[in-house]
Amino acid sequence: MAELKEKLFSEFPPVTTEEWMEKITADLKGAPFEKKLVWKTSEGFDVQPFYRAGDIDGWPRLKSLPGEFPYVRGTKTNNDWKVRQDIDVSDFKAANLKAHELLKKGVNSLGFHFGGDGVSEGNIVTLLEGINPEETELNFKTCNRQSAELLRILGDYMIKRGADLSKCFGSVDYNPFKKPLVRGVEYDGWTTEAAAVLNAGMAVPRYKVLAVDACLLSDAGSYITQELGYALAWGNELIDKLGDIGFPVDVVAKKIKFNFGISSNYFLEIAKFRAARWLWAEIVAAYEPVCKHDCPNNKPDGLCRCACKMVAHARTSAWNTTIYDAHVNLLRSQTEAMSAALAGVDSITVAPFDRAFRTPDDFSERIARNQQLLLKEECHFDKVIDPSAGSYYIEVLTNSIADASWKLFLETTEDKGGFYAVIKTGEVQKAVNVSSSARKKAIATRKEILLGTNQYPNFTETAASKIEACKCGEGCNCTPPCTCDHTCQCGNDEKSEIVALDFSRGASEFETLRLATENSGKCPKAFMLTIGNLAMRLARSQFSCNFFACAGYQVIDNLGFETVEEGIEAAVKAGAQIVVLCSSDEEYATLAVPAFKALGGRAEFVVAGAPECMDALKAEGIVNFVNVRSNVLETLKGFNGRLI
């Protein structure tokens, strides 16, 4: 076999990187390589158009196997993950019935969300009746101040029913930093409360009780490196501060669960989870946790490498979900789930496609479940461990994300006093909100595409009637129904003193714009005056139709007119409020001014494109131009202000 391999390779002489670059440079015909082919990410690093074996030579972590420190290739020796669905509990009996139905339909991880006033022995018995805690992962989210009591009840419940606690897995989502992040309210003295939660959590040894809810950052529009860098600082804060009051690092680390969001940046998300496991393992190892058991993973130095294993739950993004053309959310969440599955996370929640505008129904919940089951049963994603390993591209992305996130981690922990100190000043919230604003600007200018919202909208869709009113009463910034977490209702009267995360979605401003059109009772008509060069007029009319349909306007396309006067007459007859001249740049020099004068102010006049004669046209009074460099959102806001 070795001889055959050598013979095959001898037929193909190796090509050096320099030779590749010479060929690429020649094909670019003088265009700058860096500008044309290098992707300038917003994550703090650049991505090259190609990578080769030499780009990853000598990296020690590449020698590790799945299940081996530093766990970049996974903490498990298989790629199975838990299929999780969450239930908002108002009626504990009804929630129990729903849980049983879900367990019959492929779910093996349940999440229960309820307020602190629901924490009682009777309610928990009712909620878990008939559910085997050894077979189903059980996750709970309630008021922080009731978390310790909930853990005590869970421990007693499982002992009474004779469960083997070593086989019971789950979590209680105690998150001391939720208030500063979500509400802008300080939460001093959290270590005492966290200590009580940790002690109570000893009753259920395999339960994670300290939550790193990095998904909050993702839902607020953070960049991937921000989500990871701050998540690492968050986890380190728990270890550091609880260590100061006597808890060994291995005890704390084994009780932490990371809840990440998943954006639609497919390959970067795969790399993020790989980098997350790697960096977290290095952080915990730096504390030198001592193994107290006869474990094969503590050789040769007796250190507890099991404590270095990150437990990661992933849930699909809320930031990029949309109200209009909502079924496109299925495409987004499917690729997001694929990223997390291929990256080897422990469990995944796929949110229903309609959660941005209403309480999900049975159909949307079923589709969400089946998205994961499809990846398992049809695509067999659970059968291959770390399939991206060895890909030069993903290995370099893993390294790049790790470098950028590590820099942010060190800055937060070493230079600024730790994660709580930084969120107490509002710096984390401000940084994430700035990132969200930058991403929204990219959406406004179509540098970032939300299909169906800022590009290729459904021209005739209406949405106002399907939106449910937000009933949370928290005054949050999310669009209805509330996507923020308000399970903790205590201290609602506390005054916000620091900046909170902004949970408005990427599509929110476009949706507000289109809903304003829809609710106004008016529907401006945008008429395409197509004339001249066939290819250019068709391309520009298509561009302009998509442009104005983003505001919910009625667009009227045409095959073409012989004269501008004929086109203007047809536009006026159609009752158009906007007339868009669609032709070639060269023809605008002779067609635009006559068309503008023929219209005579009876409607808004727009030129589709950015012709060289733009300044001359402006001198004649033509002020509206739409092109690929336009800020779509601001331009349409201007038209809305004048027309509705």
N, C-alpha and C positions, 0 to 999 in steps of 0.2 A: 504493500500500500504506500509506503514511504517513497519507493522508487517511482510509482505512478504519479504521486503528488509532485515529486521533483521534476518529472518529465513535463507535466502539464504547465507548471510555472515557468519552465524554461522556454515555452512557446510565447510567453508574454513578458518581455523584459520590463523591469520596474521603471516607473515614471516618477521622477523626483517632483517635489513641491515646486521647485523653481520652474520646471518645465510646464507644470499646470498653470502657474502664474503667468508665464510668457504667453501661453495660449489664450488665457482669459483676457490679458491686457490687449492682445491683438484683436480679439473679438469685440472688445469695448470701443475700439477705434478712437482712442484718445480720451474717452470719458473717464473721469476719476473712479478708480476701483472702490475707494472708501465710501464715496457718495452713492454709487450705483448699487453696490452689492453687499455692503456691510450694514447689518440691521442694528440701528441705534436704539436699543431697548430703553424703556423707562425704569428698568430694574437696577440700573447702575453699572451695566456692562454691555459690551458690544458682542454681536454674534456674527461670525464669519460665514461666508457662503459655502465653505467646505472644510472638512477636518480630515486628518489622516492619522495613522498609527502614531506618528511622532508627536502628535499633540497630547497624547496621554501616556507616553513612555515614562516609566519610573515612578508612577504614583503607587505608593504602598497599599492603599485601600483596595486596589484592583485585584489583589491576591486573596481577599477575603471571600468566603462563601456565604450563601444565605444562612442565617442563624448564627453567624460568627461576628464577634466584635470587629469593627465598630458599627455593624448592622446596616451599612449603606444598602446592602442587598436584601434586607429584610430581617425581622426578628424571628421569623418562623422558617420551618423547612418545607412549607407548602404555601400556596397562594390563596387559600380559602379565606373568605371574609364573611362577616355577619351581615345579613340583610336586615336593616333596621327601619322601623316605621314608628313615628312618634304619635302619641294620643294626647290631646288637650282634655284633661279630666274635669268635668263639672259634676257629673253623676258617676259615682264609683261603680255602681252595678252595671250601668250601660257601658262604661269603659272596659269592664271585665268581659262582657259579652263581645265587644268589638275586638278585644285582644285575642279571644279564642278564635274568632273568625280569621284574624290575620295569621295566626299560627297555622291554620289549615291551608293558607294561600301562599306559603313559601317564606314568610317572615320568621326569623329565629332570633331577633333582637328587638325588644320593645322599649320605647321611651315613654314615660308617663310624666306629664307636666301638670302640676296643680299648686294652688296657693297654700301658704303656710297654715291657714285655718283648716285645711283638709288633712293635716297630719294627725292621725289618731289610729290606735290599734284596730278599731272596728273598720275604719275605712280601708286600711291596708289589707286586712283579712278579706274584705269584700273584693277589693281590686285584684288580688292574686289568687282567688279561689279557683282551684283546678289547674293552675299553671305550675308546671314543674320547674323550680329554680335551677335544677341541675342541667336541664336541657335547653333552657331559654335564657339568654342574656337579658337582665332587667336593669333598666336605667331610669333614674328619677331626677327630676328637677323641681325644686320647691324653694320657698323662702330660705335664704342663708341661715337665718336664726333658728330655723326648725330642722336644719340638716342633721345635727347631732341626735335629736330626738327621733327623727325618721330612721337613722341607722340603728338606734337601740331597738326600735320596734321591728325592723327587718331582721336583726339578729335573733331576737326572741321568737319571731314567727318561724324562721327557718329551723331553729332548734326544736321547737314544738312539733313541727311536722316531720322531724327526723331526717332532714336533708343533710347530705354530706357537704359540709361547708367548703371543703377543698375542691368541690366540683361546681360551686356556685359562683358565677361571674356576673359582673354588672358594675354600676356606678351610681353615685349620688353626686350631683353636679354642684358642689360648693365652690362658689366663685366670689372671693372677697373684693375683686376689682371691678365687678359689674356696675356697681353704683357710680364710681367715678367715670367710667367709660360711657355708660348709657345715659346716666342722669346728671352727671357733673356734680355729684355729691361726694364729699370726702368719706372715707371709711376707716378712720384711725382705730387702733386697738384690734385690728382684724386677727392678729396672731393669737390672741387669747381664744377667740372663737374658733379659729382654725385648729388650735391644739385640742379643743373639745371635740371637734369633728374627727380629727385623727384618732383620738382615744376611742371614740365611739365606733369608728371604722374597724377597730381591731376585732370586733365581734363578727365581722364578715371579711375574713382575711383576703379574699380574692376580689373584693370590691375596690374600685378606684373612687376616692372621695374628694380629691382636690382637682378642680377643673382649670385647665388653661384654655379658655374659650377664644382662641385666635379667630374663630369664625366671625366674631363680632367685628374684627378689623376688616376681614374680607367682605362682609356684608356692607361695611361702610365705604368700600371702594379703595382699600389699600392696595399697594403694589405687592407682588409676591414676596419680595425680599423684606418688605416692611412687616408683613404678616409673620414670616418666619423669624426675623431678627427680634421682634418684640415678643413673640411666643417663647423664644429661648430665654429672654430676659425675665419674662413672667414666671416660667418654671424655675429658673435659678433663684428668683426672689422667694419662692415658697421654700426651697431647700435651705437657702441662706438664713432667712429670718426664723424659720422653725428650728433650724439647727442651733441658733443662738439661745433658744429656750430649752434645749436638751434632747431634741429628737434626732437620732442618728440619720445620716444621709440615706442609707439603704431603706429605712422605714418610710421616709418622706417620698423618695423617688418612686418607690413601688406603689404609692397611693395616688400618683399623678396621672391624669388622662388628658391628652391633647385633643381638642376638638377644632379641626381645621375647616375652613371653607375651601371650595374648589372653583377656580375661575375657568373660563373657556380657553385659556392659553395652554393648549393640549400638552406639548412637550415640556414646557416650563413647569407645569404642575407635576408631571411625572418626576422631573428632576427635583422639585421642591421637597416632595416626601422622602426621596432618597437622601437628600442633604439634611433634612430634619432629623432623621434617625441617626445619621452619622454625627452631626454636631451635638445632639443631645447626649449621645453616648460619651463623647469626649468631655462634655461639661460634668456629667455625673462622675466619670472616672477620675476627674481632677480632684474630687473630694475624697478619693480613696476609700470607697465604701468596703467594709470588711464583711466577708461572707460568713454567716453563722451556721451554715448547713454543709452537709457532705454533698457537694454539687460538682459535677464535672466541669462546670463553666467557671470555676474559681481558680483553675490551674493557670500558671504555676505559682502565683504569688499570694493566693488566698483572698484576692479582691473579688467583690461581688459584681460580676458582670451582668447578672440578671437584673440588677437595679438600674443598669445602663440602658435597658431596652425601653424604647418609647412605645407607649400604647396610643395609637392614633385612630380617632374616628374622623370621618370626612363627610361633609354634607355639601350639597350643590349650592351654588351661589344664589343670593337674593339680589345682589347689586345689578346683575345684568338681565333680570327677568323683565318682561314687558306686558303691558295690558293689551295693546293692539297687536294683532297677529299672534295671539298668545300661544298657539300651537308650535310656533318656532321655539318656544321655551323647551319643548321636548328635545329638539336637536341640541340645544345648548347643554341641557342637563345630561344627555346621553354621552356626549364627548367628555363632560366633566367626570361622570361616573367611570368611564373608561380609563381616564388618567389615574384616578385613585386606585382602581382595581389593578391596573398594570404596575402601579408603584408599590403595591403590597401593603395597603392599610389594613387595619383590623376590622373595621366595620364602616358601612356607608349608609347614609340617608339620602335618597333622591326625593327632593321636594316636588309635589304635584305642580303641573304646569300652570295652574290657575291661581296659585296662592297670592299673586300680586294684586288681585282685585276681588277675591271672595274666599269664603271658607271652602276648602277643597271638598268635592263631592265624591261619591263612591267610585265613579268612573275615573276621575283624575288620580285618585289614590291607587286604584288598581293598575293604571298605566305606569305610575311611578314605581310600584313594586316590580312590575314585569320588566321594566328597563334593566333592573339588576339581574333578575332571573334569566333574561335573555343573554346577558354577558356570561352567566354561569352555564346554563343548560344548552345554549346554542353556540356560543362562541368559545366556551371552555377556557375562559380567562383564569379560572381557579386552578387550572391544571399545570400551568407553567410558572416557575418562580423567577421573578425579576427578568422578564424577557428583554428588557431594554439594556441589560448589562452588556458591555463590550461595544455598544454603539458609540462611535467617537463623538457624535453630536450630543447625545444625552449625557455621556460621561463628562464632557466639557461643560455642558449646562449645569450639571450637578455641582461641579467645582466652582463655576462662576457664581451660582446662587449661594453656595456655601460661603464664598469669600465676601460677597456683599452683605449677607445676613450676619456673618460673624463680626464684620466691622461695626454694624449697627448694634449688635449685642454688646460688644466691648464698650462702645460709646455710652450705652445706656447703663451698664452695670458698673463700669470702672470710673468713667468720667463724671457721671451725673447722679450717682448715689443709688442706683437700683430702679427697678420698674415702678414700684409704688411712688417713689419720689418724683419720677418723671410724669406719671399720669396725674399726680396731685397738682403739678404745675400746669397741666393741660397740654404738655408738649407732644405727647403721643397722639392725643386727639387732634391737635392742630395739624400735625404732620400728615395724618391719615386724611383729614378733611381737605388739605391742600392737594393731596394726590387724587382724591375723588374729584375735586374741581378741575384738575388738569385733565383727567380722563373724560369728564363731561365736556370740556372744551374740545377734546379730540373727537368726541361724538358729534358735537355741534358743527365741526368742520369736516366731518366724515373721514377723519384720519383713523378713527376706530368705528367699526360698523356694527350697528344693532339692526339686523335684518328685520324688515317690517316696521321699523320705527324711523330711522334716519336714512334708510335706503330701501328701495323697492317696497313701499307700503302697499297695503291692500286699499285700493282707491275708494272703494265703496263701504268700507267697514265703519260701523259705529260702536261705541263702547260704553257710553254713559249709563245705559240701562243695566249693564251687567256688573257694575261696580258696587260692592257692598260698602256701607258706611263703617268707618273705623269705630269700634266701641270700647277701645282700651281706656280712654279718658286720661291718658298720660301726657297729652300735649306733645307727643313725639313728632318727628319730622317725616316718618314713613308714610307712604300712601296706603290707603285702606285695602284689605284689612291689615291691622298692625303686624308688622314683621319683627318688631322688637320683643325682647323678653321682659314680661312684666309679672312673672310668677311671684316675685317678692313685692308685696304691696305695703310692707311696713315702711314708715318714714316717708310717705308720699308728700307730707307737708314740709319736708326739709328743703331749704332753699338751695338752688344750684349756684355754686360759687366758682366752678371751673368749667372750662369748655367741655361739652359732650360730643360724642361722635355723631355725625350727620348720616342718618340711614336712608336718606332719599336715594332712589335708584338712578342708574345711569340714564334711563329713559324718562325720568320724571318730568323734566322740563319740556321735552317734546310732547309728552302725553298731556301736560297742562295746556300747552298751546293748541293741540288738536281738540281737546275737550272744550276749550273756550270757543272754538269755531262751531263745534257740534251743539253746544248749549246756547249759543247766541241765537239760534233759529235762522241764521243766515248762512249761506254757503257760497262764497265767492267763486266765480267761474274764471279759470285761467285758460285763455284761448291761444293755441299755438298757430302763429302766422308763419307757416312753412313756405319757403320760396327759394329758388335758385338751386345751387349745387345739391344734387339728390342725396349723396352720402352724408354730407354735413348737416343738411336740414333734418334728416331722419335721426341722426345721432343726437342732435341738439334738442329736438322735440322730445325724444325719449328721456333725455337727461332732465329737461325742464318739467315734464309731466311728473316724474318721480320727485323732483324738488318741491313742487307746489302741493303735491298730494300728501306730503309729510305734515302739512298743516290742516289736512282734511278738506282741501279745496276740490271743487269739481274741475277736472281737466278735460279740455276738448282738443283732441289731436286732429290733424288734417293731412291729406295726401300732398297738398301743395297748391299754390296759387300762381297765376301768371303775372299778376301785378300786385303791388302793395295796396293799392286802392281797393282791389277786389277783396283782398284779405281783411282789410280794415272794415269794409262794408259787411262782410260775413261775421266778423267779431262783434260789431255793434248789434247786428240782427240777432245774434245768439245771446245778447245780454251780458257780455263778458265785462268783468271788472278789471281784469288783467289781460293785456295782450303781449305775448312773448314772440319777438321776432327771431326766427330760427333759420339761419343761413350760414354761409362761410365768412371767415374774417374779411376776405378780400371784397366780398359783395356788400358787407355792412357799410363800407365807405360810401356807396351810392344808394343803398336801400334804406338805411336806418333813419336818416333825417326826413326823407319824404313820407315814410310810414308814420313817424312821430308827428309830423305836421298834419297828416291826413286824419290821425286820431283826434287831434285837437283837444286833448285833455278830457275826453269822454271816458277814459279808463286809464289805469296805470300802464305805462309803456316800459317793457323790459327787453333788453338785448341778451340773448343767450350766448355767453362766451366772454373773452377778454381780448378783443381785437386791438391791433396796434393803433388804430384810429380812435381809441377810447377817449383820449383827451379832447380830440376834435369834436366827438359826439357830445361829450359833457359840455363843451362850450356852446353847443346848440340847445342845451337844456335837458339832454337825456341823462338821467342820474341812476337808473336801475340796471344793473348787470348781474347775471347769475352765471357762475362757472365753478370749476373744481376747487378754486381757492376761496370761494365764498363761505362765510360762516352761515350755514343753513338756518340754524336756530335764530340768530339775531336778525337775519334778513326777513324770515317769516314773521317774527314778532313785529317787525316794522310794518309789514303788510297787514297783519291782524289789527294793529293799532289804527290803521287808516280805513280799513274796510269793514270791521265788525263792531 
